[in-house]
Amino acid sequence: MVTDLLAGIPVDDYETARAWYEIFAGRPPDAEPAADEAIWRLAGTHGIHVFRDDARAGSALVTLVVDSLERFVGFIAMRGIAPDSIDVVPGAGRTATLADPAGNTFKLREQSVAGDAPGG
């Protein structure tokens, strides 16, 4: 049985990425297991693992389900991060798309009132 989940996010400029993710999460990392690696816990034990990997930088696609898209987008916008787009996806609700400095893509999906299973 799976007990934890970390989404791996490869970056080519670790210092720039670390600063961006501190803004995105609203705090410093929860752990730094090695040089050029940081972990942020975002929901219980689930989180993101940012690490330097020049060859794979920018290749991640991460979907985060948030309780309020408007509130989360407002939270990151106050710190200088704005989504590229906000869309309505039939049957899935509203989503926002943004990219980190390495080009990794984030989809922020608002959890529907009906409690749809997260999917992306």
C-alpha positions as CSV (number, residue, x, y, z in Angstrom):
1,M,0.0,0.0,0.0
2,V,1.3,3.5,-0.9
3,T,1.9,5.6,2.2
4,D,3.5,8.7,0.8
5,L,3.9,10.6,-2.5
6,L,6.5,13.1,-3.7
7,A,6.2,14.5,-7.2
8,G,9.7,14.8,-8.6
9,I,10.4,18.1,-10.3
10,P,13.8,18.4,-12.1
11,V,15.3,21.8,-12.5
12,D,18.5,23.2,-14.1
13,D,19.0,26.2,-11.8
14,Y,18.5,25.0,-8.3
15,E,18.9,28.3,-6.5
16,T,16.4,30.1,-8.8
17,A,14.0,27.2,-8.5
18,R,14.3,27.0,-4.7
19,A,13.4,30.7,-4.4
20,W,10.4,30.3,-6.7
21,Y,9.1,27.2,-4.8
22,E,9.5,29.1,-1.5
23,I,7.1,31.7,-3.0
24,F,4.8,29.1,-4.4
25,A,4.6,27.2,-1.1
26,G,4.7,30.3,1.0
27,R,7.6,29.0,3.2
28,P,11.0,27.4,3.1
29,P,11.4,23.7,2.3
30,D,10.5,21.1,4.9
31,A,13.6,19.1,4.2
32,E,16.8,19.4,2.2
33,P,18.1,15.8,2.0
34,A,21.2,16.7,-0.1
35,A,22.8,19.6,-2.0
36,D,20.5,20.8,-4.8
37,E,17.4,19.0,-3.4
38,A,14.4,20.3,-1.4
39,I,11.1,18.8,-0.3
40,W,7.9,20.7,0.5
41,R,5.0,18.8,2.1
42,L,1.9,20.3,0.6
43,A,-0.9,18.0,1.8
44,G,-0.4,15.7,4.7
45,T,2.7,13.6,3.8
46,H,2.3,14.3,0.1
47,G,4.5,16.9,-1.5
48,I,7.0,17.9,-4.1
49,H,10.7,17.0,-4.5
50,V,12.7,19.7,-6.3
51,F,16.1,18.6,-7.5
52,R,18.8,19.6,-9.9
53,D,18.8,17.4,-13.1
54,D,19.9,19.4,-16.1
55,A,19.0,16.7,-18.6
56,R,15.4,16.4,-17.4
57,A,14.7,20.0,-16.3
58,G,11.4,21.3,-17.4
59,S,9.8,17.9,-18.1
60,A,7.5,17.6,-15.1
61,L,3.7,17.9,-15.2
62,V,2.2,18.2,-11.7
63,T,-1.5,18.5,-10.9
64,L,-2.5,19.9,-7.5
65,V,-6.1,19.9,-6.4
66,V,-6.9,22.9,-4.3
67,D,-10.0,23.7,-2.2
68,S,-10.3,27.2,-3.7
69,L,-8.7,28.1,-7.0
70,E,-9.4,31.8,-6.5
71,R,-7.8,31.8,-3.0
72,F,-4.7,29.8,-4.1
73,V,-4.1,31.9,-7.2
74,G,-4.6,35.0,-5.1
75,F,-2.0,33.7,-2.5
76,I,0.7,33.1,-5.1
77,A,-0.2,36.3,-7.1
78,M,0.5,38.4,-4.0
79,R,4.0,36.9,-4.1
80,G,4.6,37.5,-7.8
81,I,3.5,34.2,-9.4
82,A,0.6,34.4,-11.9
83,P,-1.0,31.6,-13.9
84,D,-0.6,31.5,-17.6
85,S,-4.3,30.7,-17.9
86,I,-7.5,29.9,-16.0
87,D,-9.9,27.7,-17.8
88,V,-13.2,25.9,-17.2
89,V,-12.9,22.2,-18.1
90,P,-16.3,20.5,-18.7
91,G,-16.9,17.9,-16.0
92,A,-13.8,18.9,-14.1
93,G,-14.3,22.5,-13.0
94,R,-11.8,25.3,-13.1
95,T,-8.1,24.9,-13.7
96,A,-5.1,27.2,-13.7
97,T,-1.9,26.5,-15.6
98,L,1.5,27.9,-14.7
99,A,5.2,27.1,-15.1
100,D,8.2,27.3,-12.8
101,P,11.4,28.9,-14.0
102,A,12.7,25.6,-15.5
103,G,9.5,25.2,-17.5
104,N,7.9,22.5,-15.4
105,T,4.1,22.7,-15.8
106,F,1.6,22.9,-12.9
107,K,-2.1,22.5,-13.3
108,L,-4.1,23.8,-10.3
109,R,-7.5,22.2,-10.2
110,E,-10.3,23.3,-8.0
111,Q,-11.9,20.5,-6.2
112,S,-15.5,20.3,-7.2
113,V,-18.4,20.6,-4.8
114,A,-19.3,17.0,-5.7
115,G,-15.9,15.8,-4.6
116,D,-14.6,14.5,-8.0
117,A,-11.6,12.3,-7.8
118,P,-8.4,14.3,-8.8
119,G,-7.2,13.5,-12.2
120,G,-5.6,16.4,-14.0
